[in-house]
Amino acid sequence: MTEIVSESSEEQTRGVWEMMELLNIDVLEEERAEEPEDAPQAPLSKNASRKQRHWERTLAARKSKRREEKRRRRLNRHSEEEDTAHHQLSKRAVKAATRERLAEARVSGLKVCVDLSMSHRMSDKETSRLAAQLRRLYGSNRRASKPFRLFLTSLREDSRLLAECVRMNDGFLNYSLERTEQSCLDIFPAESVVYLSPDAQEALERVDGDTVYVLGGLVDESVQKALSLSRAEELGVRAARLPIDEHMRKTPNGKNFHSKILAVNQVFDIMLAAYDTGSWTLALDKCFPRSKGYAVAPQGHLASSA
């Protein structure tokens, strides 16, 4: 302990002496600056010359350090500006590519309608939830490599749902989709329409571009039975369900909960994935919520081809 204290004291003393030497040099420089230029210069002692050289080296090192620091800050600032410009350019390129894909989809994309004719059945809370689901659905379509041609049908201009969509979703009225008060059958022939319903007997075998797919736009917390199937029968169109039974099986869970009822945006995501990959197994494995108590069956146990 004594040696450590002693060494520390010596270092402090040395530091004080070095500081005093620098101060003495500064004083000498100030005195020299005050002397007339033609005043005779007294020769420096050996010790003073050593101090002078030491001070000059210290000053040069400080100047060099400041120059290096300025250069480093300038390079960093330039790099940050380049990164920002590249990021902005990338964002613009992504937005341009997205606009191009959506514009192409509105001409030749696979057609999907969200039937909003049942929105009057919903409470204010259910209406808000549906508005949020439509936002997520549209976001999925924007990100898709092969987006669908999207229609919001039977959406009245004076409806609570439209007002809630505008309130909750920035830029909703500018979404790249078709928004109409007409029914899907006012736009497409009945024979080309398939209405998706979890209560349908027929399983959807594949997703193809010649069919118009209709999703029931409804949030029903009271879980009324077969509403979408009844709507399909009312329209007189074919009804089909996602092939969950054919490709998935129940998984054990603590609550013993199993449900095939999905939100409209979840059904939409599964359809997008199935169309993109050509595989129901991949689509359901990627997009079917694990919380519903189902998982894709091991290969070979159930059919897996779309």
C-alpha positions as CSV (number, residue, x, y, z in Angstrom):
1,M,0.0,0.0,0.0
2,T,2.9,2.4,0.9
3,E,4.5,1.9,-2.5
4,I,1.3,2.5,-4.4
5,V,0.7,5.8,-2.6
6,S,4.3,6.8,-3.1
7,E,4.2,6.2,-6.9
8,S,0.9,8.0,-7.1
9,S,2.4,11.0,-5.3
10,E,5.4,11.0,-7.6
11,E,3.2,11.0,-10.7
12,Q,1.1,13.9,-9.3
13,T,4.3,15.8,-8.5
14,R,5.7,15.2,-12.0
15,G,2.4,16.4,-13.5
16,V,2.5,19.6,-11.5
17,W,6.0,20.3,-12.5
18,E,5.2,19.7,-16.2
19,M,2.2,22.1,-15.9
20,M,4.4,24.7,-14.3
21,E,7.0,24.3,-17.1
22,L,4.3,24.9,-19.7
23,L,3.1,27.9,-17.9
24,N,6.6,29.3,-17.7
25,I,7.0,28.8,-21.4
26,D,3.7,30.6,-22.1
27,V,4.9,33.5,-19.9
28,L,8.2,33.7,-21.7
29,E,6.4,33.7,-25.0
30,E,4.1,36.6,-23.8
31,E,7.1,38.5,-22.6
32,R,8.9,38.0,-25.9
33,A,5.8,39.2,-27.8
34,E,5.8,42.4,-25.8
35,E,9.5,43.1,-26.6
36,P,10.3,45.1,-29.7
37,E,11.3,43.1,-32.7
38,D,14.8,44.5,-32.9
39,A,15.5,43.9,-29.2
40,P,18.5,41.7,-28.7
41,Q,17.5,38.2,-27.8
42,A,19.3,36.7,-24.8
43,P,20.6,33.2,-25.5
44,L,18.5,30.4,-23.9
45,S,20.0,28.2,-21.4
46,K,20.3,24.5,-22.1
47,N,17.3,23.8,-19.8
48,A,15.2,26.5,-21.3
49,S,16.0,25.3,-24.8
50,R,14.9,21.8,-23.9
51,K,11.7,23.2,-22.5
52,Q,11.2,25.3,-25.6
53,R,11.6,22.2,-27.9
54,H,9.2,20.2,-25.7
55,W,6.6,23.0,-25.9
56,E,6.9,23.2,-29.7
57,R,6.5,19.4,-30.0
58,T,3.5,19.5,-27.7
59,L,1.9,22.4,-29.6
60,A,2.5,20.6,-33.0
61,A,1.0,17.5,-31.7
62,R,-2.1,19.4,-30.5
63,K,-2.5,21.1,-33.8
64,S,-2.1,17.7,-35.6
65,K,-4.7,16.2,-33.4
66,R,-7.2,19.0,-34.0
67,R,-6.7,18.7,-37.8
68,E,-7.3,15.0,-37.6
69,E,-10.4,15.5,-35.5
70,K,-11.8,18.0,-38.0
71,R,-11.0,15.6,-40.9
72,R,-12.7,12.7,-39.1
73,R,-15.8,14.8,-38.3
74,R,-15.9,16.0,-42.0
75,L,-15.7,12.4,-43.2
76,N,-18.4,11.2,-40.8
77,R,-20.7,14.1,-41.8
78,H,-20.1,13.2,-45.5
79,S,-20.8,9.5,-44.8
80,E,-24.0,10.3,-42.9
81,E,-25.2,12.6,-45.8
82,E,-24.5,9.8,-48.3
83,D,-26.4,7.3,-46.1
84,T,-29.3,9.6,-45.8
85,A,-29.4,10.3,-49.5
86,H,-29.1,6.5,-50.3
87,H,-31.9,5.8,-47.8
88,Q,-34.2,8.4,-49.3
89,L,-33.4,7.1,-52.8
90,S,-34.2,3.6,-51.7
91,K,-37.5,4.6,-50.1
92,R,-38.5,6.5,-53.3
93,A,-37.5,3.4,-55.4
94,V,-39.6,1.1,-53.1
95,K,-42.6,3.4,-53.2
96,A,-42.3,3.7,-57.0
97,A,-42.1,-0.1,-57.3
98,T,-45.1,-0.5,-55.0
99,R,-47.2,2.0,-57.0
100,E,-46.3,0.2,-60.2
101,R,-47.3,-3.2,-58.8
102,L,-50.6,-1.9,-57.5
103,A,-51.3,-0.1,-60.8
104,E,-50.7,-3.3,-62.7
105,A,-52.9,-5.3,-60.3
106,R,-55.8,-2.9,-60.9
107,V,-55.6,-3.9,-64.6
108,S,-54.8,-7.6,-64.5
109,G,-54.5,-8.8,-60.9
110,L,-56.5,-11.6,-59.4
111,K,-59.9,-10.1,-58.3
112,V,-60.9,-10.1,-54.6
113,C,-63.9,-8.4,-53.2
114,V,-64.6,-7.6,-49.6
115,D,-68.4,-7.7,-49.2
116,L,-69.3,-4.9,-46.7
117,S,-73.1,-5.3,-47.0
118,M,-73.3,-6.7,-43.5
119,S,-71.6,-3.8,-41.8
120,H,-74.9,-2.5,-40.4
121,R,-75.1,-5.6,-38.2
122,M,-72.0,-4.5,-36.2
123,S,-71.6,-2.5,-33.0
124,D,-69.4,0.6,-32.9
125,K,-66.6,-1.5,-31.4
126,E,-66.9,-4.2,-34.1
127,T,-67.0,-1.4,-36.8
128,S,-63.7,0.0,-35.5
129,R,-62.1,-3.5,-35.4
130,L,-63.2,-4.1,-39.1
131,A,-61.7,-0.7,-40.1
132,A,-58.4,-1.8,-38.5
133,Q,-58.6,-5.1,-40.3
134,L,-59.1,-3.4,-43.7
135,R,-56.0,-1.3,-43.0
136,R,-53.9,-4.4,-42.4
137,L,-55.5,-6.2,-45.4
138,Y,-54.5,-3.2,-47.7
139,G,-51.0,-3.2,-46.1
140,S,-50.5,-6.9,-47.0
141,N,-51.6,-6.2,-50.6
142,R,-49.1,-3.3,-50.9
143,R,-46.3,-5.5,-49.7
144,A,-47.3,-8.5,-51.9
145,S,-45.1,-9.5,-54.8
146,K,-48.3,-10.3,-56.7
147,P,-51.0,-8.0,-55.3
148,F,-54.7,-8.6,-55.9
149,R,-57.1,-6.3,-57.6
150,L,-59.0,-5.3,-54.6
151,F,-62.7,-4.2,-54.3
152,L,-64.6,-2.9,-51.3
153,T,-68.2,-3.6,-52.4
154,S,-71.5,-2.5,-50.8
155,L,-69.7,0.3,-48.9
156,R,-72.2,3.1,-48.6
157,E,-70.8,6.7,-48.6
158,D,-72.9,7.6,-45.6
159,S,-72.0,4.4,-43.6
160,R,-70.5,4.3,-40.1
161,L,-67.8,2.0,-41.5
162,L,-66.6,4.4,-44.1
163,A,-66.5,7.2,-41.6
164,E,-64.5,5.0,-39.2
165,C,-62.1,3.9,-41.9
166,V,-61.4,7.5,-42.8
167,R,-60.9,8.4,-39.1
168,M,-58.6,5.5,-38.2
169,N,-56.6,5.0,-41.4
170,D,-54.5,7.8,-42.8
171,G,-55.0,8.3,-46.5
172,F,-57.8,5.7,-46.7
173,L,-59.7,7.6,-49.5
174,N,-56.5,7.4,-51.6
175,Y,-55.9,3.7,-51.2
176,S,-55.2,2.0,-54.5
177,L,-58.4,-0.1,-54.7
178,E,-61.9,0.0,-56.0
179,R,-64.4,1.4,-53.5
180,T,-68.1,1.1,-54.5
181,E,-71.6,1.0,-53.2
182,Q,-72.5,-1.7,-55.7
183,S,-72.7,-5.4,-54.9
184,C,-70.1,-7.8,-56.3
185,L,-72.8,-9.2,-58.6
186,D,-73.3,-5.7,-60.0
187,I,-69.7,-5.9,-61.2
188,F,-69.1,-9.6,-62.0
189,P,-71.2,-12.4,-63.3
190,A,-72.5,-14.8,-60.6
191,E,-70.9,-17.9,-62.3
192,S,-67.4,-16.4,-61.8
193,V,-67.8,-15.7,-58.1
194,V,-66.8,-17.8,-55.1
195,Y,-67.9,-16.6,-51.7
196,L,-65.5,-17.8,-48.9
197,S,-67.2,-19.0,-45.8
198,P,-65.9,-21.2,-43.0
199,D,-69.3,-23.0,-43.0
200,A,-69.2,-24.1,-46.6
201,Q,-69.1,-27.8,-47.4
202,E,-66.8,-27.5,-50.4
203,A,-63.0,-26.9,-49.8
204,L,-61.3,-24.4,-52.1
205,E,-58.9,-26.5,-54.2
206,R,-56.8,-23.7,-55.7
207,V,-56.5,-19.9,-56.2
208,D,-56.7,-19.0,-59.9
209,G,-57.0,-15.8,-61.9
210,D,-60.3,-16.7,-63.6
211,T,-62.3,-16.6,-60.4
212,V,-63.6,-13.6,-58.4
213,Y,-63.2,-14.3,-54.6
214,V,-65.5,-12.6,-52.1
215,L,-64.6,-12.3,-48.4
216,G,-67.3,-11.4,-45.9
217,G,-66.4,-8.1,-44.3
218,L,-67.8,-8.7,-40.9
219,V,-66.6,-8.6,-37.2
220,D,-69.0,-10.7,-35.2
221,E,-68.2,-10.9,-31.5
222,S,-71.5,-12.7,-30.8
223,V,-70.4,-15.4,-33.2
224,Q,-73.7,-15.8,-35.1
225,K,-73.6,-18.9,-37.2
226,A,-73.3,-19.2,-40.9
227,L,-73.7,-15.5,-41.7
228,S,-71.3,-15.6,-44.7
229,L,-72.8,-18.8,-46.0
230,S,-76.3,-17.2,-45.8
231,R,-75.0,-14.2,-47.7
232,A,-73.6,-16.5,-50.5
233,E,-77.0,-18.3,-50.7
234,E,-78.7,-14.9,-50.9
235,L,-76.5,-13.9,-53.8
236,G,-76.9,-17.3,-55.4
237,V,-73.2,-17.9,-55.8
238,R,-70.9,-20.8,-55.1
239,A,-69.5,-21.0,-51.5
240,A,-66.2,-22.6,-50.5
241,R,-64.0,-22.7,-47.4
242,L,-60.3,-22.6,-46.9
243,P,-58.9,-26.2,-46.9
244,I,-58.0,-26.1,-43.2
245,D,-59.3,-29.6,-42.5
246,E,-57.4,-31.0,-45.5
247,H,-54.0,-29.5,-44.5
248,M,-54.1,-28.9,-40.7
249,R,-54.8,-30.7,-37.5
250,K,-55.7,-29.6,-34.0
251,T,-52.9,-29.0,-31.6
252,P,-53.2,-29.6,-27.8
253,N,-53.3,-26.4,-25.7
254,G,-54.1,-25.5,-22.1
255,K,-57.4,-24.0,-22.9
256,N,-58.4,-26.8,-25.3
257,F,-59.3,-24.0,-27.8
258,H,-59.6,-24.7,-31.5
259,S,-61.2,-22.3,-34.0
260,K,-61.3,-21.9,-37.8
261,I,-62.9,-18.5,-37.7
262,L,-60.5,-15.9,-39.1
263,A,-60.4,-12.1,-39.4
264,V,-60.9,-10.9,-43.0
265,N,-57.3,-9.8,-43.2
266,Q,-56.1,-13.2,-42.1
267,V,-58.1,-14.9,-44.8
268,F,-56.7,-12.4,-47.3
269,D,-53.1,-13.1,-46.2
270,I,-53.6,-16.9,-46.7
271,M,-55.1,-16.3,-50.1
272,L,-52.1,-14.1,-51.1
273,A,-49.6,-16.7,-49.9
274,A,-51.4,-19.6,-51.6
275,Y,-51.5,-17.6,-54.9
276,D,-47.9,-16.7,-54.6
277,T,-46.5,-20.1,-53.7
278,G,-49.1,-22.4,-55.2
279,S,-49.2,-24.4,-52.0
280,W,-51.9,-24.4,-49.3
281,T,-49.4,-26.1,-46.9
282,L,-47.0,-23.2,-47.2
283,A,-49.7,-20.6,-47.1
284,L,-51.4,-22.0,-44.0
285,D,-48.2,-22.7,-42.2
286,K,-47.1,-19.1,-42.8
287,C,-50.3,-17.2,-42.2
288,F,-52.7,-19.3,-40.0
289,P,-52.6,-17.9,-36.4
290,R,-51.0,-20.4,-34.0
291,S,-53.4,-19.1,-31.3
292,K,-56.3,-20.8,-33.1
293,G,-55.1,-24.2,-32.0
294,Y,-54.2,-25.6,-35.4
295,A,-50.9,-26.5,-37.1
296,V,-50.1,-27.9,-40.5
297,A,-50.1,-31.7,-40.5
298,P,-46.8,-33.5,-41.1
299,Q,-46.1,-34.3,-44.7
300,G,-47.9,-37.4,-45.8
301,H,-50.6,-37.4,-43.2
302,L,-52.9,-35.1,-45.1
303,A,-53.0,-33.7,-48.7
304,S,-50.7,-30.8,-49.2
305,S,-51.1,-29.7,-52.8
306,A,-52.9,-26.5,-53.7
